[in-house]
Amino acid sequence: MVKKGGKKGQYLAGLAKNLRAARKNKGLSQEKAAWLSGISYKFYQDVERGKKDITTHNLWKLSRALDITADKLIPSLDEDYLDLPE
């Protein structure tokens, strides 16, 4: 399980929010979205609740199932959040 708070927690919460909005926009249940994307229902629920991280492959599968581009699921990030080296 991912720790609450912190930068990763903020990222996962943003991903969860975007995923939930995209799913609801399509009028899908969590179960149907999971089935369409080929991932387990339990894993889908955990991602949408911000409890699990996701691989790029699963992000791609979800975006295809929801008929959106993957960048629509990834939360906006600022430089402070990323902690990029200079």
N, C-alpha and C positions, 0 to 999 in steps of 0.2 A: 504494500500500500504506500502511496505517496504521502509525504508529510503535508499537513495543512499549512497554508501560508507560504511565504518565501516566493522566490521568482518562479520556480517550477510549478508551485501551486497556483500562482496567478495565471501562468500559461495554460495549465490544464483546465482551470475554471473558464478561461476565455474560449478554449477549444470546445468545451462542453456546451457553453452557451450558444456558440455558432452552430454546432452540430444539432442541438435541440431545435433551434430556429429553422434550420434548413429542413429537418425532418418534418416539423409541423407545417412548414410552408408547402410541402408536398402532400400533406394530409396522411402521413404514414404513422403507424404505431412503431414503437421501438422494435417489436418482434419482426414486423415486416421489413423495416430498414435493415435489421441485422441479416435477415434471410436474403434480401436482395443483394447485400454486399458480400455475403458468403462468410460472415464472421459469426461467432456464437452470440446468442442472445445475452447471456450473462456478461460477456466481455463488452458488448455494445452498451449495456446498461452502465457498466463501470466507467466506460469512457465518457458517456453522456453525463454522468454524475461527477466527473472530474477526479475519479479515483484511480484511473489507469492511464498510463501513457500509451501512445500508439506509434507503430512503425510507419514509415513512409508508404510501404506497400498497402497496409490497411487503410491509411488515409486516402490513397488512390482508389481503393475498392469502395470506400464509403462515398467519395465524391462522385464516382460513376453511378452508384446506386441512387444517389440523390440528384443526379443529372446537373451537377455544378462543378466548377473547377476547384481543385484542392485548396487554392489560395483563399477561397471564401470561408473555409473552415479554420484556417490558421489565424489566431488573433493578431491584431496589430501590435507591433513591438517597437519600443523606442530604444535609443542607444543605451540608456541607463539600465534597462531591463536585460539587454543582451550581454553587458559586460565585455564588450569586444576589446581586445588589446589595441593599443594605439600603434 
